Amino acid sequence: MEKKTCKVAVVGCGVISKAYMKSIREFFSVLEIVACTDLDVERMNATAEEYGIKAMTMDEILADPEIEIVFNLTNPAAHYPITKQLLEAGKNVWSEKMIAVDLEQGKELVKIAEAHNVRLGVAPDTFLGGAIQTARYIVDKGLIGKPLTFTASISRDYGVFGEILPHLRKKGGSILFDMGGYYLTALANLFGPVREVSAFTATNEPERKGSRLDNDMKFFEEPYTVEVSNMVAASLKYDCGVIGTLHMNSDCLYTETTGITVFGTEGILYMPDPNRFGGEVKLQKLQSEPIVFPLTHGYQKNSRGIGAAEMAWSMLKGRLHRANMYLAQNVFETAHAIETASAEKRVVTLESTFERPAALPEGYIDNGFWGPMSEASLAL
């Protein structure tokens, strides 16, 4: 086929945009970032100058027929209005997690994308990285037998992170809607859609005072409220029959504890932090200690944008992309179901569903000129 690239514009020039810019230029030839925009004009111009791209207004991006994909890298509260505007203008969109804040907003965006026949991809895309795809390989090859149960757990300190990124303590930005996206998407990649949820959530010490010593001391000792849950314990049942627990605590040590463990009839799978692209994947069989399983897939280091690149290749090949809006909506609905189950003290049945995306083909790990190319795994 003829070599083609998809021109990309970035909306939101914050911290995460730099990770996207760097990895896209390093790893993904199918994407060409040509423009950026931001409400902060100084930041927009600085980003444009740093990366040699064009600073544009939102209206200019919407009107430019050469821009095929727009990255929405704004904070969660802005995802819905910006993505809606882009979809209605006929643009394909890659959105940072999650798809929106309110559940009905997510449903609406899916309908808009369908009505306008455009693509909507949603982060996280770490499930396409080397570690989680290796875990998928282990499950699909039957190396742990039939998967039955799992535990997924993370602890971290949003007392620190929430003073750097205040949206983390507001609706749509809790540990459930922030880090939960990584865990729930990794599990969706293994097991497909969630069907039922029960849960308890709570907020420890909602009233606090700032402790961060910034240069202007703007927030030091200023009162603020943690508006969201920082303790989550949920039970999930998947369509495939797998059941498991999700534990999240964002009022713990700054040093994180992370991981997912899957228990099968013939083995146990230990997965690393799903917020990372690499890490050790371990397999334990009968009467043996866990062994480190060699990674079967490429993209083993920070590869932000892999989902958007796979979406671009899927557009060129005429197939549904893997980090698609249907998977994202089920993950999003699961997070909301956890909150609802806790608040209403009942088991919640989900409405959304999706087809589990195909695993990436294994063996495409960059190894110089004479080796296979990782990006080929996204194109095939």
Secondary structure, 3 states (H helix, E strand, C coil): CCCCCEEEEEECCCHHHHHHHHHHHHHCCCEEEEEEECCCHHHHHHHHHHHCCEECCHHHHHHCCCEEEEEECCCHHHHHHHHHHHHHCCCEEEECCCCCCCHHHHHHHHHHHHHHCCCEEECCCHHHCHHHHHHHHHHHCCCCCCEEEEEEEEECEHHHHHHHCHHHHCCCCCCCCCCHHHHHHHHHHHHCCEEEEEEEEECCCCEEECCCCCCCCCCCCCEEECCCCCEEEEEEEECCCCEEEEEEECECCCCCECCEEEEECCCEEEECCCCCCCCCEEEECCCCCCEEECCCCCCCCCCCCHHHHHHHHHHHHCCCCCCEHHHHHHHHHHHHHHHHHHHHCCCEECCCCCCCCCCCCCCCCCCCCCCCCCCHHHHC
